[in-house]
Amino acid sequence: MNKPYVSDDFQIGPDGAYEHTDEENTLTPKEKAKELVDTYSYACLLTTDGGKVAATIAVDEIKKILYNQNSMTRYDYWQEVKQEIQKL
């Protein structure tokens, strides 16, 4: 189980502040939301609204796992992704 921690290693982006990760290609919540909706819409042959529903279900499952692991930094990221999905 991951223990919660405080980090001073944050980056500021157009959608807010995020903890810096070693991943160079980390998407903003808005970009990730669009990617998920597009992926579910195409892969499942859904309308955009159907893709939004499927992507929201997937994000909720990710959030449950992260919450149970006390990984709140990533939980907050996925909460913002969910909010961006609702805006699409």
C-alpha positions in Angstrom: 0.0 0.0 0.0 1.3 3.4 -0.9 1.7 5.9 1.9 0.6 9.5 1.4 3.4 12.0 1.0 4.0 15.7 0.4 6.0 16.7 -2.6 7.6 20.0 -3.6 8.0 18.9 -7.2 5.0 20.5 -9.0 4.6 21.9 -12.5 2.1 24.5 -13.5 0.1 24.0 -16.7 -2.8 25.7 -18.4 -5.2 23.6 -16.4 -3.6 24.0 -13.0 -0.8 22.7 -10.9 0.2 19.0 -11.0 2.8 16.9 -9.4 5.8 16.4 -11.7 6.2 12.9 -12.9 9.0 11.3 -14.9 6.7 10.7 -17.8 7.4 13.2 -20.5 4.1 12.7 -22.3 1.7 13.2 -19.4 -1.5 14.6 -20.7 -3.5 17.4 -19.1 -6.9 16.4 -17.7 -8.5 18.0 -20.7 -6.4 16.2 -23.2 -6.9 12.9 -21.3 -10.6 13.4 -21.3 -10.7 13.9 -25.0 -8.5 10.9 -25.6 -10.7 8.6 -23.5 -14.0 9.8 -25.1 -12.5 9.5 -28.6 -11.1 6.0 -27.8 -14.4 4.7 -26.3 -16.5 6.3 -29.1 -14.4 4.6 -31.8 -13.6 1.3 -30.2 -17.1 0.6 -29.0 -18.9 2.2 -32.0 -20.6 4.7 -29.7 -21.8 8.2 -30.3 -19.8 10.9 -28.5 -22.4 10.9 -25.7 -22.0 7.1 -25.4 -18.2 7.5 -25.3 -18.5 10.1 -22.5 -20.6 7.6 -20.5 -18.1 4.8 -21.0 -15.1 7.1 -20.3 -16.8 8.3 -17.1 -17.4 4.7 -15.9 -13.7 3.9 -16.6 -12.5 7.0 -14.7 -14.7 6.2 -11.7 -13.1 2.7 -11.6 -9.6 4.2 -11.7 -10.6 6.7 -8.9 -11.8 3.8 -6.7 -8.5 2.0 -7.0 -6.5 5.1 -6.3 -8.6 6.0 -3.3 -8.1 2.6 -1.8 -4.4 2.9 -2.4 -4.2 6.4 -0.8 -2.8 7.8 -4.0 -4.6 11.2 -3.7 -2.4 13.1 -6.1 -3.4 10.8 -9.0 -6.9 10.7 -7.7 -7.2 14.5 -8.0 -5.9 14.2 -11.6 -8.6 11.7 -12.5 -11.2 13.8 -10.8 -10.3 16.6 -13.1 -10.3 14.3 -16.1 -13.9 13.4 -15.1 -14.9 17.0 -14.9 -13.4 17.6 -18.4 -15.3 14.7 -19.8 -18.5 16.3 -18.6 -17.6 19.5 -20.4 -17.1 17.8 -23.8 
